[in-house]
């Protein structure tokens, strides 16, 4: 059945944060007509013992299928009326409509209300005149040394140690037996491999392992910390027997030309060091530029405050937290609560970029995209059409468009404000 908005009573309520609620009344005559239509269709198809097809009495149909007829009629009319109400008020929801109330009695009007979010309409009173500071993009010798040390750690080899007690950074193999349970299966020793000092085990267990030499065992009372992932075990005490079966220490390569050559196309340690400094400098510059962009967006939001729909914040949190299936619901709730304000500001920034691009005509064009693809192809000595096809296949073409649009938007915004280097 096709409803006409003119036959409906539609009231629109504007709530906070771009929440909209439609209260719709469908006249009783339309309700009756739709129900009769559904009943006739069902009667022509239903097969009941003792009745010919299409000849089942109305009283029997009502007794057997009355409730189902009501439900199908309500579902169909609510869906059709919702679409008509949206069209009549030129509304485009960005969230699923939530039916909050349905009022239906036989031979009376059908009333319902449904709520949803719409895209925020952002108006700017100003986009410039702000003063922001670009942080210094400095790279120290200590920063370079830290990367070199990390590379040594990644390329180290594990060597067995027969003497001495473990220290932080050692890899150990242990057997752990619970002593405070009566279940024979639970008392079986369980093997574990872990690196000390990296949070692989709870603090009390690590402290116990530090006291053992290879081949030794001991009985220890341990307490699970208050931040243990499994909530029911927080603060729980257990008595464990721990045996240190094996201990290995990491043997690091010498920091010399041979080490640099083993990592790639580097003739010497100096060449590796120069590349590291170059990469860190670029990273520092990108971070400084990101800080400028963040300051400008925050200034625009403060000067032009606006609310964001809760559904947009929820979707952003979903993308940040990923699939929470199987996770502790309470921890997920806490994480969403802790990240709520940050997520709201992130959504505001995204909306500002989109709105400025729309207002100023700064969205990436086909020519912009072609130029960027050619730049990537030239840098990697490849054919532009191959690069374009690969980007399209991997779904990164849209990401590239967003990056180009953002660059154009920030170039425009920086021209409207004063950026000072620290």
PyMOL commands that set and color helices and strands:
alter all, ss='L'
color gray80, all
select helices_A, chain A and resi 5-7+16-18+28-45+58-88+141-154+203-210+231-233+257-262+269-303+310-321+329-360+366-379+384-394+397-415
alter helices_A, ss='H'
color red, helices_A
select strands_A, chain A and resi 8-14+19-26+98-103+110-117+131-134+157-160+171-178+190-195+217-223+237-251+418-421
alter strands_A, ss='S'
color yellow, strands_A
deselect
rebuild
show_as cartoon
